[in-house]
Structure formats: C-alpha cells, structure tokens
Amino acid sequence: MQNFIFNTPTEMYFGKGQIKNLPTILNKYGKKVLMVYGEGSIKRNGIYDDAINLLKDFEVYELSGVEPNPKIETVRKGVEICKTEKIDVVLAIGGGSTIDCSKVIAGGTFYDGDPWDLVENKSLIGEVLPIVTVLTLAATGSEMNGNAVISNMSLNQKLGTASNKFIPKVSICDPTYTFKLPAIQTAAGTADIMSHIFESYFKRETGAYVQDRFAEGLIKTCIKYCPIIMYPIRWTQQEEGIA
C-alpha cells in the first residue's frame, strides 16, 4: 500500500455547448485574457469565433501557432505579452500541447529569469496566473493535471516539468469539438491515451487490483471506440449491413 493525497481542484464543465459559460468563468479572474491556441484549426471549426463572440466584453490578446511539441520560444512570446499587458488569466484553447505551453507561460509571468529555468527546475515555479482551458482533443489529460512538456531545440531537449500550481482552474470539455478532427488526430490522441495508461499499468507495485481493472477497461474502450470515432459513417453502415 502507498499513501497518497487525492485532490481534483479543476472545475469541469462537460457537455455540448458548455463554452457558453466562458464569460462567467473568466470574470472570476479578470478582464485581460491571453488566448493561446495552435496553428489554426479552431478557426476552421468555428471554436475561435464562438470564443471571440463570447469574450466581447473582455480585453483579449492572442498567441497563436503553438506547435504540436511546444517550443520554449513560443512560451517566451506568451510570457512577454503577459508581462507587458498585465494579463489576468490565460485561456488555452486546444489540445495538450497548447495547454502545456499555457502552463509555463502562466508560471513564467511571475519569474524574472528565462522560463526555460522552470522546465529544468520545477522548484523555481512560484506564483502562476490562473489557467482556463477549452479542450479540443482528448489525449494527455493536461486539462486537469499539473504537468507540462516543453521543447528547446537549441539544446536538443524535450523536458517535462510539473507543479500543482499549473493545474487549470476550470476546463471546458465539449465532446462535439472532437467530431471534426482529422482521423489521424483522433488516432494519435487515442494512442496517447493508451500510452499513458500503459505507463501506470506496467508498474512494479503489486496489489493494485482496482486500478488495474480500471486501466484494462479504459484500454478496451479505446480499442472499441477509436475506429467508430475515426470513421463514424462507415461504422454505421457496417452495423446496419449496408457496407
């Protein structure tokens, strides 16, 4: 048996249309918002327009182009915006990479040195801006944990850091946002979920019977539903005997 403290401080808004609560959520933290997102998919699928329309009463600054493996240069850009504009809250719209980037931005805002220091040495993480997320891709669980992985290509390093202060305050999880994802992203996200499950499943500790059954159930769920989500029309036709 291992001792542990179980705490889930992230407030979760789950379900279709939950983004409508975004103004109320952000009002708790302030009016100056840094909206962080990736390479444009949220503009193509309409999530960007939804967010901007909802935030018409806020002062919104944007950091776009977050890479699939977020680079420290992008983090530095976000930190500079936060410090210059005195940002109140960081809003991450995207998957794990966008959220990871936002976490280190939020911590780097109150750090006098290079934010890469926070990646190399998590003990340096002090005050952190509030983080709110709108999840668009199921994969890493970054929307409710304190972990972040950042790449520094000049050093050829990809390192993880962590702090309970990085845990998002609120996360909006609308499953319909995943419907328009390319099949390859759904497959990659499912593989990511499975890899994280395997990490804890193949462990040295014994006697974790309940946890192991949870893990097996989640793996079976990924195997069953990944092809359905990737090819919903084809799957429906097969079920109905059309194809």
N, C-alpha and C positions, 0 to 999 in steps of 0.2 A: 504494500500500500504506500502511496505517496501523498503527502499533504499538499493541498492546493487551495487557492482562493479563487472562487468563480465569480466573475463580475462582467456584466454586459451593459456598459453605460450608453451605448449608441441607441438612440431612439429611432425605431424603424417605421417608415411609412410604406407599407406593402400593398400593391394592387394597382389596377388600372386607374389612371387619372390622378394619382396622388401628387403629381407635380403642382397641382392647384394650391397646395399648402405651402409652396415655397416662400411667398412673401411673409406669411405668418412666422415661418421658421426663421428666416433671416432677420426679421425685425427684432428678435431676441438679442442679436449680437451687434447690430449697427446697420448703417445705410451705405457704407462704402464696401463694395464687393469686388473681389478679384475672381473672375470666372475663368477657370482653367479647363481646356479641352484639347483634343488631339488634332488630327490632320483633316478635319472637315466633314466627317460622317454625320455629326449631329446637325450640320446644316442641310445635308441631303435628306435626312429622315424627318426633319421638322422639329426636332427637340430644341434646337437652338432658338428658333422663332418662338416656340412656346415659352422658353425661359425668359427671353428678352421682353416679350409682351407682359409677362407676369412681374418683371422687375422694373417697370416703367417709373416707379417711384423711388428707385434706388440709383445710386451713382455706381455704375458698373464699368470696371476696367477688364480688359481681356488679355489672356495669354493663350495663344493657340499654337498648334504644331507640336504638342508633346509627343515624343517618339514612343514606339512600342516598348523600347527599353529606355526609359527617360534619362537624358543626359544631364550632367551637372551644369552645363552651360544654360540649359532651359530653366533649371532651378534658380540659377543666379539671376536670370532675367525677371523671374517672378518675385524674387526677394527684393530686387531693385524697385519694382513697381510698388510693392507693399510698403517699403520704407519711404519712398518719395511721396506717395499719395495717402499715406497713413490709413491703409486698408483695415477694415474692422473684421472681416470674415472671408475665408477662402471657400469658393464654391467649385467643386470638381465635378465635371460632367463627362463621364466616360467609363472606361474600364480600370483595371488595376494599375496600369502604368500612369494614367492621368491622376489617379488618387494618390499613388506613391509620390509622384512629383509634387503634388499639392501639400503633402505632409511635411516634406523637407523645406518647401517654401515657407510654410506656416511657422516652422521652427527657426529657420534662418532669418526671419524678420527681426527676431529679438537677439540675434547673435552678431557680435561685432566683427567676427572674422569671416573666412570663406565657409559657406555652407557645406562644402565637402568635409570639413572637420567633423560635422555632425554625423556624417556617414561613417567615417573612420573611427569615431569615438563617441558612442551614444551617451556617455556620461556628461557630455558637454551640452546636451539638449536641455534648455531651460524653459522659459515661457514660450507658449505656442499659440498662434492665432486659432480661433475656432474654425473647425473644418466641417463643411456640409457637403454631402455627395449626392449626385443623381447617377445611379448605376445604369449603364447601357450594355454591359457584357458580363455574364456570370462566369467567374473563373477563380480568382485568387482569394476572395474574402476580404480584400483590402478595405471594403466599405464599412467594416466593423472590427478591424484589428489595428494594432499599433505598429505594424511593420511597413517598411519601405525598402525598395531596391533601386539603386541609382548607379548609372554607368559613368565612368570617367575615362574617355577614350585616350586622353593624353597620357594616362598612366596604364592603359590597357587593363582596367579593373572594373568589375561589376560587383558591388558590395551591398550587403543588407545592413540596415540599422533598425532600431526599434525603441519605442517609448510609449508608455501608457498615455502620455500627453498627445500622441499622434492619433489616438482613436477618434474617429469622427463623432461629432456631437449628434448629428442626425443624418440618416441616409434614406433616400427615396428609392425604392426598388419596384419598378413597374415592369412586370414580365413582358408586356406588349412591346417594350422598347427593343427586345431581342428578336422580334419577328422578322425585321427587315435586314438582319445581319447577313452578310455573305456566308455561304455554307462553310467555307474554310475557317471563318472566325468562330462559328459555332463548334466546329470540330476541335479547333485549338483550345477554346475555352473548356470544353469537356475534358480534353486530355490534361489540361492544367488542374482541373478539379480532381481528377483521378490521381495525378501525381502527388498532390498534397495529401490525399487520403492514404496513399501507399506509404508516404513518409512516416505517418504515425502508426500505420497498421503493422509494418515490418519493424518492430521495435524489440528491444531486449527485455522489457518488463513483461512479466507474466501475470496472469490472473485478471486481465482487463477484459473480462468476458463481454460485458455490456457494450463497452466501447468498440470491441471487435465486431460485434453483431451490427452496430450502427454503421461501421465502415463498410462491411460487406453489403448491407442494404443500399448504401449510397452508391457503391460501385455498380451494383446491379441496376440501379435506377439510371445511372449514366449510360450504361450499355443499352438499356431498353429505349430511352427517350432521345438520345443523341441523333440517331437516324430519322426519327419522327420529326424532330425539330428542323433538321437539315433539309429534309425532302417531304414536307407535310402533304403535298398534293399526291405525290407518288405513293406514299404510305397509305393514304385514304383510299386510293384506287385499288391497292393490293388487298386491303381489308375488305373492300366491297366486291372483290373478284373481277374488277374491271381490267386490271393490268396484270 
